[in-house]
Amino acid sequence: MPLRQQAPETSATNAGAIPINIEGSLSNGRVIVNNLTFPDSRVIATLDLYLEDKPTGSGSATIRISNVTQATTASISVTVASGLNYATSSPALAMTAGDTYKIDCTAVGSTNPGGIGRLIIR
């Protein structure tokens, strides 16, 4: 069952990292966190994705953050290539205080989907 989570408050001088644990194997369409809200507006500068269980085969593991409140707002994602266990993305996307966001998986490895890890939002 997806989690409901409140992101921690931050200040302009210390944006702070938000760790999101990923339990078990990934699957295409799997919701990792549902109803994530931010108490303040911020710009997500970096997404870091670490997977203990590497995706293998054709394809890669992709985690996306999308705005549920404003369905037309662009989403951001980070992709770990097959055979690797880490990737970073620098989306620089503005997140609005009070809006609801969803974190889900949009792609997996074909032989081993990948999983058990952590997404760090900075």
C-alpha positions in Angstrom: 0.0 0.0 0.0 1.4 3.4 -0.9 2.5 5.7 1.9 1.2 9.1 2.7 4.1 11.3 3.6 4.8 14.9 4.7 8.1 16.2 3.5 10.1 17.9 6.3 10.1 21.7 6.6 13.2 23.5 5.3 14.7 26.9 5.3 16.1 28.9 2.4 19.6 28.4 3.7 19.4 24.6 4.3 17.1 23.0 1.8 17.8 19.6 3.4 17.6 16.2 1.7 14.4 14.1 1.7 15.2 10.3 1.7 12.5 8.0 0.4 13.1 4.3 1.1 12.3 1.7 -1.6 11.4 -1.7 -0.2 11.3 -4.8 -2.4 11.4 -5.2 -6.1 10.3 -2.5 -8.5 7.6 -3.0 -11.0 6.3 -0.8 -13.9 3.5 1.4 -12.5 4.3 0.7 -8.8 3.5 3.7 -6.6 6.3 4.1 -4.1 4.8 7.2 -2.3 1.3 8.6 -2.8 0.2 12.0 -1.5 3.6 13.6 -0.7 3.2 17.2 0.2 5.7 20.0 0.8 5.2 22.5 3.6 7.1 25.2 1.6 7.7 25.9 -2.0 11.1 24.7 -3.2 13.2 23.8 -6.3 14.3 20.2 -6.6 17.8 20.6 -7.8 18.9 16.9 -7.7 17.4 13.4 -7.6 19.8 10.6 -6.5 18.6 7.0 -6.9 20.6 4.2 -5.2 19.5 0.6 -5.8 21.0 -2.3 -3.9 19.4 -4.7 -6.3 20.6 -3.6 -9.8 18.3 -3.7 -12.8 19.6 -6.1 -15.5 18.6 -7.2 -19.0 17.3 -4.7 -21.5 15.8 -1.6 -20.0 16.5 0.4 -16.9 14.9 1.4 -13.6 13.1 4.8 -13.7 11.6 6.6 -10.7 9.3 9.6 -11.4 7.9 12.4 -9.2 4.7 13.9 -10.6 2.4 16.7 -9.4 -1.1 15.2 -8.8 -2.7 18.5 -7.9 -1.7 20.1 -11.2 -1.9 17.2 -13.6 -0.5 19.4 -16.4 2.7 20.2 -14.5 5.8 18.5 -15.8 7.1 15.5 -13.9 10.8 14.8 -13.2 12.6 11.5 -13.1 15.9 9.7 -12.6 17.0 6.5 -14.4 19.4 3.8 -13.3 20.9 2.0 -16.4 20.9 -1.8 -16.6 23.8 -3.3 -14.6 24.4 -0.1 -12.5 23.1 0.7 -9.0 23.3 4.6 -9.0 22.1 7.5 -11.0 21.6 11.2 -10.5 19.4 13.8 -12.3 19.4 17.6 -12.0 15.9 18.6 -13.0 15.7 22.1 -11.3 11.9 21.8 -11.1 9.8 24.1 -8.9 7.6 22.3 -6.4 4.6 24.2 -4.9 3.8 24.2 -1.2 0.6 22.4 -0.5 0.4 20.5 -3.9 0.3 16.7 -3.8 3.0 14.7 -5.5 3.3 11.0 -6.4 6.5 9.0 -6.7 6.2 5.9 -8.9 8.2 3.6 -11.1 7.9 4.0 -14.9 10.4 1.4 -16.2 12.3 -1.7 -14.9 15.0 -4.0 -16.1 13.8 -7.0 -18.2 15.7 -9.8 -16.5 15.8 -8.3 -13.0 13.7 -5.2 -12.4 15.9 -3.7 -9.7 14.8 -2.6 -6.2 15.6 -2.2 -2.5 17.1 1.2 -2.3 16.7 4.9 -1.7 15.7 8.0 -3.6 17.2 11.2 -2.2 15.4 14.5 -3.1 17.6 17.6 -2.8 
